Amino acid sequence: MPYSKGGWAEYTTNVRTTYYPRLNQPDGNIYLCGEHLSYLTGWMAGAFESARLVSTQIAAL
Ligand SMILES: Cc1cc2nc3c(=O)[nH]c(=O)nc-3n(C[C@H](O)[C@H](O)[C@H](O)COP(=O)(O)OP(=O)(O)OC[C@H]3O[C@@H](n4cnc5c(N)ncnc54)[C@H](O)[C@@H]3O)c2cc1C
């Protein structure tokens, strides 16, 4: 896959602290979701956690 640059995401603590809170909030009707935006990167459990967060946000509309 041409734009796939690795198996999973890895972040520094600083990047998580700086960007995660904003990336986990919607921008209008655009929601980002996936393992790469969880605190369990590299695991299916992270994908589930992110899906639960986003589906909860949408359900609250
Ligand atoms: C080699 C390897 C081994 C792993 N082993 C384990 C393990 O043993 N246990 C474990 O818990 N986790 C494991 N993982 C991690 C697990 O696979 C991921 O955390 C999980 O699949 C992430 O789910 P996701 O829904 O966030 O993303 P993904 O499963 O990557 O789903 C994203 C989907 O979006 C699609 N997509 C991308 N761009 C577009 C586009 N423009 N339009 C439409 N669709 C698009 C992709 O094709 C893909 O189907 C492993 C990962 C790798 C790479």
The ligand as a Gaussian input file, in Angstrom:
#p B3LYP/6-31G(d) Opt

LIG

0 1
 C        1.864000      -7.110000      11.704000
 C        0.836000      -6.691000      12.729000
 C        0.498000      -7.549000      13.741000
 C       -0.445000      -7.170000      14.702000
 N       -0.772000      -8.039000      15.696000
 C       -1.698000      -7.684000      16.616000
 C       -2.063000      -8.602000      17.657000
 O       -1.547000      -9.723000      17.771000
 N       -2.984000      -8.195000      18.565000
 C       -3.588000      -6.954000      18.494000
 O       -4.443000      -6.654000      19.347000
 N       -3.258000      -6.087000      17.498000
 C       -2.340000      -6.426000      16.564000
 N       -2.022000      -5.558000      15.559000
 C       -2.639000      -4.219000      15.546000
 C       -4.040000      -4.245000      14.973000
 O       -4.035000      -4.916000      13.737000
 C       -4.459000      -2.761000      14.782000
 O       -4.302000      -2.052000      15.992000
 C       -5.912000      -2.623000      14.324000
 O       -6.157000      -3.378000      13.165000
 C       -6.207000      -1.154000      14.042000
 O       -7.567000      -1.031000      13.653000
 P       -8.065000       0.297000      13.001000
 O       -9.514000       0.081000      12.718000
 O       -7.650000       1.464000      13.830000
 O       -7.234000       0.437000      11.635000
 P       -7.127000      -0.573000      10.400000
 O       -7.426000      -1.989000      10.804000
 O       -5.797000      -0.276000       9.775000
 O       -8.309000      -0.118000       9.460000
 C       -8.218000       1.035000       8.650000
 C       -8.947000       0.727000       7.364000
 O       -9.078000       1.925000       6.608000
 C       -8.858000       1.600000       5.258000
 N       -8.496000       2.856000       4.580000
 C       -7.319000       3.533000       4.612000
 N       -7.379000       4.622000       3.846000
 C       -8.635000       4.662000       3.347000
 C       -9.323000       5.567000       2.482000
 N       -8.745000       6.668000       2.000000
 N      -10.598000       5.295000       2.163000
 C      -11.218000       4.180000       2.647000
 N      -10.621000       3.296000       3.481000
 C       -9.346000       3.531000       3.808000
 C       -7.761000       0.563000       5.270000
 O       -7.759000      -0.195000       4.080000
 C       -8.190000      -0.274000       6.472000
 O       -9.072000      -1.329000       6.129000
 C       -1.068000      -5.915000      14.601000
 C       -0.733000      -5.061000      13.542000
 C        0.208000      -5.432000      12.629000
 C        0.537000      -4.494000      11.489000

